Every structure is written in structure tokens, then in C-alpha cells.
Amino acid sequence: MNTPENLKKTIFWYAVIPFVVFLTMFLIFSISPKYAHGDFDVYYASSKLYIAKAPVYAPHNGIEEYKYSPLFALLFSPLTIFEKTPALYIWDILNIFFLYFIFYLFYRLKQISFSHPKDFLIIILLLALTGRYIFSNIRLGQINILLCFLMVLTMYFEINKKYFLAGVVLAFSLMIKFFPLLFLVYFILKRRFMLVAYAVLMTILFLMLPSVYSGIDLNLSYLHDWWVLLKSSPPDLFYSVKNNSLLSFYSWFFIARHDIYYVFDYDLITKNLTPEVYFCWGASCFLLFTAFFYDTFLGKNKVPPSASAKLSYLDYSCLFVCALLFNPLAYLNALVFLIVPYLIILRYLFYAEVSRGYVFIAISFIFLSLILSIMDHKIFFNKLEQYYMFLQIKPFMWTVILVYLNLLVGKTILRTKS
């Protein structure tokens, strides 16, 4: 019998399916080998070198360098049996599936139901807020959607108390980038010591596993070269206008702004970062982390079960935000991690019983973050110099900070009510 509720669900699905098809086709048509230079090209070329047992970790002034583990090169290598363009399409289509798997995991966690028009509206707003970052990842053939999926999968397994699987996935994500190290810190604070132990053991295993192909001596040589390359990032990467991390902001504030007129001249700066920069960066990271997780630090987590689940999702959302702010190199495509906090914030607004005051604050922060991301184009400025001055203040960094403040206010209100 077609009740009004069933009719709503039917209409909802008739809207969702064409929307997903359209989005998928749009992302596929956005794939272009012209824009993959420096990201996918690096994975592809480095994996070929790895299969040939040639040097992989060659420095190139901080750009177009392979900075991932030997295991990732080994796992990526099957794509090198194809020509570069077909391989790019396969890789990006896989990333589109990883993107949809993120939403599937949130569906399994009951954070989105796909059975109500509200959920469709949440997705629309989420794409408005993060669509640019998703598009950038697909166009560049970047790796951040896969990494975001792995971090959400780690969260999914931990929430379901599958600690071994959570440790395995967390360890594998560390083979790509070090963003997920904050998860390890969080699990230590939550006293998930078995999960941490599994993650450490699996990390060691994953570091040594490529020895099966390359031999242990060559694998150890690769690991050494990888570590050296990670430590040798040239200073101009931190002065870059494209870098949206806290470290980059302090590098500009204390050094770059005194030496250049145009912000795009950052590559001319040869000065190393000063202790002052590192101190401010470290202090900011510590203050931001402890301000949000002080209750976990102090073991003050005793709240009703209904509030505990909500707090857990807010905590995880903040880990994604902090991973962006704390990472020394946070470029535009990395902001795809904001999918998770934005989704949780929007769900909180649509489904939780919150005060009008919080709704106003949350919507204001979301609106400001959207404006900052949209204004990243010279057409909004009368003079080019004004645009350069705007870029100097790191608008995307402030976008991430606004998301952090949104989560912090939401968590404070939730704890107060509990």
C-alpha cells in the first residue's frame, strides 16, 4: 500500500539515482591527463621505477616527488601495465567508488539514511561546500579520497569495536601519508591500547612486506631514501600560497611577508624556517588539540549513551580538521577531508534538537567558510595586488579553522546539555 511515507521515499529515490548518475558522469568527464601532471604522473612513473628496482625517491626541489611508502608503489604497479591515459581513468574511477564508499560507511553508521528528503538536502549542501575539493582530486588524479576513505573505515571499525581491523586499516593509511597519526594519538587517549598495538605491528609488517618483491636490502634502502626525502622539503614549500597549513601561515607571517611583494614570488625565498615559526606552530597545534580533546585528556567522558555517540562523531570530525591544520603541507585537494566534519555538522543541524543560537552560529560559520573558498579567484578583486594580499592570509586555512570552531561550539553545547 502506498502510504504518504512510502510515496516520499519513492520520490526521494527517483531524485537520488539520477543525481548520482549525473555526478558520476560529471566526475568521469572531468578526468584529463593534462591536469594529472605532478600527482598521478608521479605515482605512475615511480611505480614503474619500483618494478624495475630502480631509484624511486629522487629529490626534485620539493615538487613532483614520490613521497609515499614502497608498499604503495608496489600496490599501484598493476596500473602500469596499461598506458598512462587508461591507467588514469581506472585510478580515478576507483577514487569515485571510494568516495561513494565513504557515504556507504556513514549509512552503515546510521549517520545518513537515504530515506528522507533531509538526507538529499544534506548531500546537496555537502557537495556545495566540498565539491571543489572533490573535483580537484579527481582532475589531478590525487590520492586524498582514498586516504579519506581509509580514515573513515578506521573510524567505522573502531566504533564497531573491531580493533584488529581498525589497526590494519590505520597502518595501511600510514603507508600513504602521515595524516592518520592523529588517530593513533586519539586512540591512546581513549585507552584503545590493543588497537594501537595492532596498528604499530601492522605498520612494521607493511614497511617490510615489499621485501618479498624487492629483497630486504633494497627495501631497506628505499625506506632510508624515503625518510631522507621527507626530511628534505625545501623552505619555499612552506611559503607557498597554495599551502594552507598553520606552519605555512606562520612561515608567511614571520618570514615571507617581509621579503616579497607578490605572494607568488615565494620560490625566490631561500631562508630556512626560524625557531619562532616552529614554536608558534607547535603551540597552536597543542592548544587547538587540547581545547577540543581536554575531556579525553582528563578522562571526563562519562555522559549518557545518546550523547556519547554524538560526541564520538564530533571528535572524529575534529581529527580530520586537525589533520589538515597540523600537516606542514596542506594543499587545496587535501581539503576533501572536510567531507566528514561538514557531514556531521549538517546532520547535527538537521536532526538534533539544538538551540536557535547554535543554529545561527553554525550557519554563520558555514556561510563564512563558503565565502572564503569562493573568493579564491581574482575576478572578485579590482586589482591583482588585492587578490595577492587576500591569498597571503591563507583563506582556506581560515575555512578549516571555521569548521573547527563550528565543531567546538557544537561539542561544548552537547556536553553542557548532558
PEKARA-V496546 format. One record per pair of residues at least 12 apart in sequence whose ideal C-beta (glycine too) atoms are under 10 Angstrom apart, sorted by the first residue. I is the first residue (numbers start at 1). J is the second residue. D is the distance in whole Angstrom. If there is no record, write none. Layout:
I J D
I J D
This chain:
5 115 9
5 116 10
8 115 9
8 116 8
8 117 7
9 113 10
9 114 9
9 115 6
9 116 8
9 117 9
11 117 8
11 120 10
12 114 8
12 115 7
12 116 7
12 117 6
12 118 10
12 119 8
12 120 6
13 114 8
13 115 9
13 120 10
15 117 8
15 120 6
16 114 7
16 117 10
16 119 9
16 120 6
16 123 8
19 120 8
19 123 8
19 124 8
19 127 9
20 100 8
20 103 10
20 123 9
23 96 9
23 99 9
23 100 9
23 123 9
23 127 8
23 131 9
23 134 9
24 93 9
24 96 6
24 97 9
24 99 9
24 100 8
26 131 10
26 135 8
26 138 9
27 92 8
27 93 9
27 95 9
27 96 5
27 99 8
27 131 10
27 134 7
27 135 7
27 137 9
27 138 5
27 139 9
28 89 8
28 92 7
28 93 7
28 96 7
28 138 8
30 92 9
30 134 10
30 135 6
30 136 10
30 138 6
30 139 5
31 85 9
31 88 6
31 89 6
31 91 9
31 92 5
31 93 8
31 95 10
31 96 10
31 138 6
31 139 7
31 140 10
31 141 8
32 85 10
32 88 9
32 92 10
32 138 10
32 139 6
32 140 9
32 141 9
33 84 7
33 85 5
33 87 10
33 88 6
33 89 9
33 141 9
34 139 9
35 88 10
35 136 9
35 138 10
35 139 5
35 140 6
35 141 8
36 84 8
36 85 9
36 87 10
36 88 6
36 91 9
36 92 9
36 138 10
36 139 8
36 140 6
36 141 4
36 142 9
37 64 8
37 140 9
37 141 9
38 60 10
38 63 7
38 64 5
38 65 10
38 140 8
38 141 9
38 142 10
39 64 9
39 136 10
39 137 9
39 139 9
39 140 4
39 141 5
39 142 5
39 143 8
39 144 10
39 333 8
40 76 10
40 79 9
40 84 8
40 87 8
40 88 5
40 91 6
40 92 8
40 139 10
40 140 7
40 141 3
40 142 8
40 143 9
41 64 8
41 84 7
41 88 9
41 140 10
41 141 8
42 60 9
42 63 9
42 64 6
42 65 7
42 66 5
42 67 9
42 68 9
42 141 9
42 143 10
43 66 7
43 68 8
43 72 8
43 73 8
43 76 5
43 77 10
43 79 8
43 80 9
43 87 9
43 88 10
43 91 8
43 141 8
43 142 9
43 143 7
44 76 8
44 77 10
44 79 7
44 80 6
44 82 9
44 83 10
44 84 6
44 87 6
44 88 8
44 91 8
44 141 9
45 64 9
45 66 8
45 80 9
45 84 9
46 58 9
46 64 10
46 65 9
46 66 4
46 67 10
46 68 8
46 70 10
46 72 9
46 73 6
46 76 8
46 77 9
46 80 10
47 66 9
47 68 10
47 72 8
47 73 5
47 74 8
47 75 9
47 76 4
47 77 4
47 78 9
47 79 7
47 80 5
47 87 10
48 73 9
48 76 10
48 77 8
48 79 10
48 80 5
48 84 10
49 66 8
49 73 8
49 77 10
49 80 10
50 66 9
50 70 7
50 72 9
50 73 4
50 74 6
50 76 8
50 77 6
50 80 9
50 210 8
50 213 9
50 214 8
50 218 10
50 222 8
51 73 8
51 74 8
51 76 10
51 77 5
51 78 10
51 80 7
51 81 10
51 213 8
51 214 9
52 80 10
53 213 9
53 214 6
53 215 8
53 218 6
53 222 10
55 221 9
55 222 9
55 225 7
56 68 9
56 70 7
56 73 6
56 221 10
56 222 6
56 225 7
56 226 8
56 229 9
57 70 9
57 73 10
57 221 9
57 222 7
57 223 9
57 224 9
57 225 4
57 226 5
57 227 9
57 228 7
57 229 5
57 230 9
57 232 10
58 225 8
58 229 8
59 225 9
59 228 9
59 229 6
59 232 6
59 233 9
59 234 9
60 229 10
61 232 10
61 233 10
61 234 6
61 236 8
61 237 9
61 267 9
62 229 10
62 232 8
62 233 5
62 234 4
62 235 9
62 236 7
62 237 5
62 238 10
62 240 9
62 267 10
62 329 9
63 234 9
63 236 10
63 237 8
63 240 10
63 267 10
65 229 6
65 230 10
65 232 9
65 233 9
66 225 10
66 226 8
66 229 8
67 176 10
67 177 8
67 178 10
67 226 7
67 229 6
67 230 6
67 233 9
67 329 9
68 143 8
68 175 7
68 176 6
68 177 7
68 226 8
69 172 10
69 174 8
69 175 4
69 176 7
69 177 10
69 203 10
69 206 7
69 207 7
69 209 10
69 210 8
69 222 8
69 223 8
69 226 7
70 175 9
70 206 9
70 207 8
70 208 10
70 209 9
70 210 4
70 211 9
70 213 9
70 214 7
70 218 9
70 219 6
70 220 10
70 221 10
70 222 5
70 223 7
70 225 10
70 226 7
71 172 8
71 175 5
71 176 9
71 205 10
71 206 5
71 207 7
71 208 9
71 209 6
71 210 5
71 213 10
71 219 9
71 222 10
72 143 8
72 146 10
72 172 9
72 175 5
72 176 6
72 177 10
72 206 9
72 210 9
73 175 10
73 210 8
73 213 10
73 214 10
73 222 8
73 226 10
74 175 10
74 209 8
74 210 5
74 212 9
74 213 6
74 214 8
74 219 10
75 172 9
75 175 9
75 176 10
75 209 10
75 210 9
76 91 8
76 143 9
77 213 9
78 90 9
79 91 6
79 94 9
87 141 9
88 141 6
89 141 10
91 138 10
91 141 6
91 142 10
91 143 9
91 146 9
92 137 9
92 138 5
92 139 8
92 140 9
92 141 6
92 142 9
92 145 9
93 138 9
94 145 9
94 146 8
95 134 9
95 137 7
95 138 6
95 141 8
95 142 8
95 143 8
95 144 9
95 145 5
95 146 6
95 148 10
95 149 9
95 336 10
96 134 9
96 137 10
96 138 7
96 145 8
97 145 9
97 146 10
97 149 9
98 145 5
98 146 5
98 147 9
98 148 8
98 149 4
98 150 9
98 152 10
98 153 10
99 134 7
99 137 9
99 138 9
99 145 5
99 146 9
99 148 8
99 149 7
99 336 9
99 339 8
100 149 9
101 145 10
101 146 10
101 149 6
101 152 8
101 153 8
102 145 8
102 148 6
102 149 5
102 150 10
102 151 9
102 152 5
102 153 9
102 156 10
102 336 10
102 339 7
102 340 8
102 343 9
103 119 10
103 123 8
103 126 9
103 152 9
103 339 9
103 343 8
104 149 10
104 152 10
104 156 10
105 149 8
105 152 5
105 153 6
105 155 8
105 156 5
105 157 10
105 159 10
106 152 7
106 155 10
106 156 9
106 313 9
106 339 10
106 340 8
106 343 7
106 344 9
106 347 9
107 119 9
108 156 7
108 159 10
108 160 9
109 152 9
109 155 8
109 156 6
109 159 7
109 160 8
109 309 9
109 313 8
110 309 9
111 309 10
111 313 7
111 340 10
111 343 7
111 344 7
111 347 6
111 351 9
112 126 10
112 343 7
112 346 10
112 347 7
112 351 10
113 347 10
113 351 10
116 350 9
116 351 9
118 346 9
118 347 9
118 350 5
118 351 7
119 346 10
119 347 9
119 350 8
119 351 10
121 346 9
121 350 7
122 342 9
122 343 7
122 345 10
122 346 5
122 347 6
122 349 9
122 350 6
122 351 9
123 343 9
123 346 9
124 346 10
125 342 8
125 343 10
125 345 10
125 346 6
125 349 9
125 350 9
125 366 8
125 370 10
126 338 9
126 339 7
126 342 6
126 343 6
126 345 10
126 346 6
126 347 10
127 339 9
127 342 10
128 342 10
128 366 10
128 370 7
129 335 10
129 338 7
129 339 9
129 341 10
129 342 5
129 343 9
129 345 9
129 346 8
129 366 7
129 369 7
129 370 6
129 373 8
129 399 9
129 403 9
130 335 7
130 336 7
130 337 9
130 338 5
130 339 5
130 340 10
130 341 10
130 342 6
130 343 9
130 373 9
131 336 10
132 332 8
132 333 10
132 335 8
132 336 9
132 373 7
132 374 9
132 376 9
133 145 9
133 148 10
133 332 7
133 333 6
133 334 8
133 335 4
133 336 4
133 337 8
133 338 7
133 339 8
133 373 9
133 396 9
134 148 10
134 333 9
134 335 10
134 336 6
134 339 8
135 333 9
135 336 10
136 331 9
136 332 6
136 333 4
136 334 9
136 335 8
136 336 8
137 332 9
137 333 5
137 334 9
137 335 9
137 336 5
138 333 9
138 336 10
139 333 9
140 331 10
140 332 9
140 333 6
141 333 10
142 331 9
142 332 10
142 333 5
142 334 8
142 336 8
143 176 6
143 177 8
143 333 9
143 334 10
144 176 9
144 177 8
144 179 9
144 331 9
144 333 6
144 334 5
144 335 9
144 336 5
144 337 7
145 333 9
145 336 6
145 337 10
145 339 9
146 173 9
146 176 7
147 173 6
147 174 10
147 176 5
147 177 6
147 179 7
147 180 8
147 323 9
147 334 9
147 336 9
147 337 8
148 173 9
148 179 9
148 320 8
148 323 10
148 334 9
148 336 6
148 337 5
148 338 9
148 339 7
148 340 7
149 169 9
149 173 9
149 339 10
150 169 6
150 170 8
150 171 10
150 172 6
150 173 4
150 174 9
150 175 10
150 176 7
150 177 10
150 179 10
150 180 7
151 169 8
151 170 8
151 173 6
151 179 7
151 180 6
151 182 9
151 183 7
151 316 9
151 319 8
151 320 7
151 323 8
151 337 8
151 340 8
152 169 10
152 316 9
152 320 9
152 337 10
152 339 9
152 340 6
152 343 10
153 165 8
153 166 8
153 168 10
153 169 5
153 170 9
153 172 9
153 173 9
154 166 5
154 167 8
154 168 9
154 169 5
154 170 5
154 171 9
154 172 9
154 173 7
154 180 7
154 183 6
154 184 10
154 187 9
154 195 9
154 199 9
154 316 9
154 319 10
155 169 9
155 170 10
155 183 8
155 186 10
155 312 9
155 313 9
155 315 10
155 316 5
155 317 10
155 319 8
155 320 9
155 340 8
156 169 9
156 316 10
157 169 6
157 170 9
157 195 9
158 170 9
158 183 8
158 186 9
158 187 7
158 190 9
158 192 7
158 195 7
158 312 9
158 316 9
159 309 8
159 312 7
159 313 9
159 316 8
161 192 10
161 195 9
162 195 9
163 187 9
163 192 7
163 193 9
163 194 5
163 195 4
163 196 9
163 197 9
163 198 6
163 199 9
164 194 8
164 195 8
164 197 10
164 198 5
164 199 10
164 202 9
165 195 10
165 198 9
166 183 9
166 187 8
166 192 8
166 194 10
166 195 5
166 196 10
166 198 8
166 199 8
167 184 10
167 187 9
167 192 9
167 194 8
167 195 5
167 196 7
167 197 7
167 198 3
167 199 4
167 200 8
167 201 8
167 202 6
167 203 9
168 198 7
168 199 8
168 201 10
168 202 5
168 203 10
168 205 9
168 206 9
169 183 10
169 199 9
169 202 9
170 183 6
170 184 7
170 187 8
170 195 8
170 196 9
170 198 8
170 199 5
170 200 10
170 202 8
170 203 8
171 184 10
171 198 8
171 199 5
171 200 8
171 201 8
171 202 4
171 203 4
171 204 8
171 205 8
171 206 6
171 207 9
172 199 10
172 202 7
172 203 9
172 206 6
173 199 10
173 203 10
174 199 8
174 200 10
174 202 9
174 203 6
174 206 8
174 207 9
175 202 10
175 203 8
175 206 5
175 207 8
175 209 9
175 210 10
177 323 9
177 327 8
177 329 9
177 334 9
178 230 9
178 323 9
178 326 10
178 327 8
178 328 10
179 319 9
179 320 8
179 322 9
179 323 4
179 324 8
179 326 9
179 327 6
179 330 9
179 334 8
179 337 8
180 199 9
180 319 9
180 320 10
180 323 7
181 199 10
181 323 8
181 326 9
181 327 10
182 285 10
182 289 8
182 318 9
182 319 5
182 320 9
182 321 10
182 322 6
182 323 5
182 326 7
182 327 9
183 195 9
183 196 10
183 199 8
183 316 9
183 319 6
183 320 10
183 323 9
184 196 6
184 199 6
184 200 8
184 203 9
185 289 8
185 293 9
185 296 10
185 319 9
185 322 9
186 289 9
186 293 7
186 296 7
186 315 7
186 316 8
186 318 9
186 319 6
186 322 9
187 199 8
188 296 10
189 289 10
189 293 6
189 295 10
189 296 4
189 297 6
189 298 10
189 299 9
189 301 10
189 315 10
190 293 10
190 296 6
190 299 10
190 301 8
190 312 9
190 315 9
191 296 10
191 299 9
207 219 8
207 220 10
207 222 10
207 223 6
207 226 10
208 220 9
208 223 9
210 222 7
210 223 9
211 223 10
233 328 7
233 329 7
234 267 9
234 269 10
234 270 9
234 272 9
235 251 8
235 255 8
235 256 9
235 266 9
235 267 10
235 269 7
235 270 7
235 271 6
235 272 5
235 273 6
235 277 10
236 251 10
236 256 9
236 265 10
236 266 5
236 267 5
236 268 8
236 269 6
236 270 8
236 271 10
237 251 9
237 266 9
237 267 9
237 328 8
237 329 6
237 331 10
238 250 9
238 251 4
238 252 8
238 255 9
238 256 9
238 266 9
238 269 9
238 272 10
238 273 6
238 277 8
238 281 10
238 328 7
238 329 8
239 251 5
239 252 6
239 255 7
239 256 4
239 257 10
239 259 9
239 260 8
239 263 9
239 265 9
239 266 4
239 267 8
239 268 9
239 269 5
239 271 9
239 273 9
240 252 9
240 256 9
240 263 9
240 264 9
240 266 5
240 267 8
240 329 9
240 331 8
241 256 9
241 262 10
241 263 5
241 264 6
241 265 10
241 266 6
241 388 8
241 391 5
241 392 7
241 394 8
242 264 10
242 266 9
242 329 9
242 330 9
242 331 5
242 332 7
242 333 10
242 391 9
242 394 10
242 396 9
243 266 9
243 327 10
243 328 8
243 329 6
243 330 6
243 331 6
243 332 10
243 334 10
243 394 8
243 396 9
243 397 9
244 324 7
244 325 9
244 327 9
244 329 9
244 330 5
244 331 7
244 332 7
244 334 8
244 335 7
244 394 6
244 395 8
244 396 4
244 397 4
244 398 9
244 399 8
244 400 7
245 281 8
245 324 7
245 325 7
245 326 7
245 327 6
245 328 6
245 329 6
245 330 4
245 331 9
245 334 9
245 394 8
245 396 10
245 397 7
245 400 9
246 280 8
246 281 5
246 282 10
246 284 5
246 285 7
246 288 8
246 322 10
246 324 9
246 325 5
246 326 7
246 327 9
246 328 9
246 330 9
246 394 9
246 397 7
246 400 9
246 401 9
247 273 8
247 277 7
247 278 8
247 280 9
247 281 5
247 282 9
247 284 9
247 285 9
247 325 9
247 326 8
247 327 8
247 328 5
247 329 8
247 330 9
248 266 10
248 277 10
248 281 9
248 327 10
248 328 7
248 329 8
248 330 7
248 331 10
248 394 7
248 397 8
249 277 10
249 280 9
249 281 8
249 284 9
249 325 9
249 392 9
249 393 8
249 394 5
249 397 6
249 398 9
249 401 10
250 273 8
250 274 9
250 276 8
250 277 5
250 278 8
250 279 9
250 280 5
250 281 5
250 282 10
250 283 10
250 284 8
251 266 9
251 269 9
251 271 9
251 273 6
251 274 9
251 277 6
251 278 10
251 280 10
251 281 9
251 328 9
252 266 8
252 269 10
252 277 10
252 391 10
252 392 6
252 393 9
252 394 7
253 276 10
253 277 8
253 280 8
253 392 9
253 393 9
253 394 9
254 271 10
254 273 8
254 274 6
254 276 6
254 277 5
254 280 8
255 269 7
255 271 6
255 272 9
255 273 7
255 274 7
255 276 9
255 277 7
256 268 10
256 269 6
256 271 9
256 392 8
257 389 10
257 392 6
257 393 10
258 271 10
259 271 7
260 388 10
260 392 9
261 385 8
261 388 8
262 384 9
262 385 8
262 388 6
262 389 10
262 391 10
262 392 10
263 385 10
263 387 9
263 388 5
263 389 8
263 390 9
263 391 5
263 392 5
263 393 10
264 388 7
264 391 8
265 388 10
273 328 10
281 325 10
281 326 8
281 328 8
282 326 9
284 325 8
284 326 9
285 322 8
285 325 7
285 326 5
285 327 10
286 326 10
288 318 9
288 321 9
288 322 7
288 325 7
288 326 8
288 401 9
288 404 7
288 408 9
289 318 9
289 319 9
289 322 6
289 325 9
289 326 8
291 318 10
291 404 9
291 408 7
291 412 10
292 314 9
292 315 8
292 317 10
292 318 5
292 319 9
292 321 9
292 322 8
292 404 8
292 407 7
292 408 6
292 411 7
292 412 10
293 315 7
293 318 8
293 319 9
293 322 9
293 411 10
295 311 8
295 315 9
295 411 9
295 415 7
296 311 9
296 315 7
300 415 9
301 315 10
301 415 10
302 418 9
303 414 8
303 415 7
303 417 9
303 418 4
304 417 10
304 418 6
306 418 8
307 414 6
307 415 8
307 417 7
307 418 4
308 414 10
308 418 8
310 344 9
310 347 10
310 348 7
310 352 7
310 410 9
310 411 9
310 414 6
310 415 10
310 418 9
311 410 10
311 411 6
311 414 6
311 415 7
311 418 8
313 340 9
313 341 9
313 343 9
313 344 5
313 345 10
313 347 8
313 348 8
313 407 10
314 341 9
314 344 6
314 345 9
314 348 8
314 406 10
314 407 6
314 408 9
314 410 6
314 411 5
314 412 10
314 414 7
314 415 10
315 344 10
315 407 9
315 411 8
316 340 7
316 341 9
316 344 8
316 407 10
317 337 10
317 338 9
317 340 6
317 341 4
317 342 8
317 343 8
317 344 5
317 345 7
317 348 10
317 403 8
317 404 9
317 406 9
317 407 5
317 410 9
317 411 9
318 340 10
318 341 7
318 344 10
318 403 9
318 404 7
318 407 5
318 408 8
318 411 8
319 337 9
319 340 9
319 341 9
320 336 10
320 337 5
320 338 7
320 339 8
320 340 5
320 341 6
320 342 10
320 344 9
320 400 10
320 403 9
320 407 10
321 337 8
321 338 7
321 340 9
321 341 5
321 400 6
321 401 8
321 402 10
321 403 5
321 404 5
321 405 10
321 406 9
321 407 7
321 408 10
322 400 9
322 404 8
323 337 6
323 400 10
324 336 10
324 337 6
324 338 8
324 341 10
324 396 9
324 397 8
324 399 10
324 400 5
324 401 10
324 403 9
324 404 9
325 397 7
325 400 6
325 401 7
325 403 10
325 404 7
330 394 10
330 396 8
330 397 8
330 400 8
331 396 9
332 373 9
332 376 8
332 396 7
334 396 9
334 400 10
335 373 8
335 396 6
335 397 10
335 399 7
335 400 7
335 403 10
337 400 9
337 403 10
338 369 9
338 373 10
338 396 10
338 399 8
338 400 7
338 403 6
341 400 9
341 403 5
341 404 8
341 406 8
341 407 6
342 366 8
342 369 9
342 403 7
342 406 9
344 406 10
344 407 8
344 410 9
345 362 6
345 363 10
345 365 9
345 366 7
345 403 7
345 406 6
345 407 7
345 410 7
346 362 9
346 366 8
348 362 8
348 406 9
348 407 9
348 410 6
348 411 10
348 413 10
348 414 9
349 362 6
349 363 8
349 366 9
349 406 10
349 410 9
352 410 9
352 413 10
352 414 8
352 417 10
353 417 9
354 410 8
354 413 7
354 414 9
354 417 9
355 413 7
355 417 9
357 409 9
357 413 9
358 406 9
358 409 7
358 410 7
358 412 9
358 413 5
358 414 9
361 405 9
361 406 8
361 409 6
361 410 9
361 413 9
362 405 10
362 406 6
362 407 10
362 409 7
362 410 7
362 413 10
363 406 10
364 402 9
364 406 9
365 399 10
365 401 10
365 402 5
365 403 7
365 404 9
365 405 6
365 406 4
365 407 10
365 409 8
366 402 8
366 403 8
366 406 7
367 402 9
368 398 8
368 399 8
368 402 6
368 405 10
368 406 10
369 395 9
369 396 9
369 398 8
369 399 4
369 400 8
369 401 9
369 402 4
369 403 6
369 405 10
369 406 8
370 399 8
370 402 9
371 395 9
371 399 9
371 402 10
372 390 9
372 393 10
372 394 10
372 395 4
372 396 7
372 397 9
372 398 6
372 399 5
372 400 10
372 401 10
372 402 8
373 395 7
373 396 7
373 398 10
373 399 5
374 395 10
375 387 9
375 390 7
375 391 10
375 395 6
376 390 8
376 391 8
376 395 6
376 396 7
376 399 9
377 390 10
378 390 9
378 391 9
